[in-house]
Amino acid sequence: MSKVQKDRLLRLLYGISALLVLTGALVKLQHLQNGDLFLFTGFISGSLISAFEIYGLKKIIKEFEKAKIK
């Protein structure tokens, strides 16, 4: 998978998790069922995506540090 495809996928997943959080908040405000499920799913998926992206950034930083040392 190329970097461009990976970036598009991450943006799509971020958008979906944000949509889940907003939908969950709206459902909770209207006191309907399953609002907690939407919120929980949206926040957990957003956290996992962020953790994955942070791991990738750490990897890039280590590569830059190695290149700088040489």
C-alpha positions in Angstrom: 0.0 0.0 0.0 1.5 3.4 -1.0 1.7 6.4 1.3 -1.0 8.2 -0.6 -3.4 5.3 -0.2 -2.5 4.9 3.5 -3.2 8.6 4.1 -6.5 8.4 2.3 -7.5 5.4 4.3 -6.6 7.1 7.6 -8.6 10.2 6.6 -11.6 8.1 5.8 -11.3 6.2 9.1 -11.0 9.5 11.0 -14.1 10.8 9.2 -16.1 7.7 10.1 -15.0 7.8 13.7 -15.9 11.5 13.9 -19.3 10.7 12.3 -19.9 8.0 14.9 -19.1 10.4 17.7 -21.4 13.2 16.4 -24.2 10.7 15.7 -23.8 9.3 19.2 -23.9 12.8 20.7 -27.1 13.6 18.8 -28.7 10.3 19.8 -27.8 10.9 23.4 -29.3 14.4 23.3 -32.5 13.0 22.0 -32.5 10.3 24.7 -32.7 7.5 22.1 -31.2 4.1 22.5 -27.7 3.1 21.5 -26.2 6.5 21.9 -23.6 5.1 24.2 -22.6 2.5 21.7 -22.1 5.1 18.9 -20.0 7.3 21.2 -17.9 4.5 22.6 -17.3 3.0 19.2 -16.3 6.4 17.7 -14.0 7.3 20.5 -12.2 3.9 20.6 -11.8 3.8 16.8 -10.4 7.4 16.8 -8.0 6.5 19.6 -6.8 3.4 17.8 -6.3 5.3 14.6 -4.4 8.0 16.4 -2.2 5.4 18.1 -1.4 3.8 14.7 -0.5 7.1 13.2 1.7 8.1 16.2 3.6 4.8 15.8 4.2 5.6 12.1 5.4 9.1 13.0 7.8 7.7 15.6 9.2 5.4 13.0 9.8 8.3 10.6 11.5 10.3 13.3 13.9 7.5 14.1 14.8 7.3 10.4 15.5 11.0 10.3 17.7 10.7 13.4 19.7 7.9 11.9 20.2 9.9 8.7 21.3 12.9 10.7 23.9 11.0 12.6 25.5 9.6 9.5 
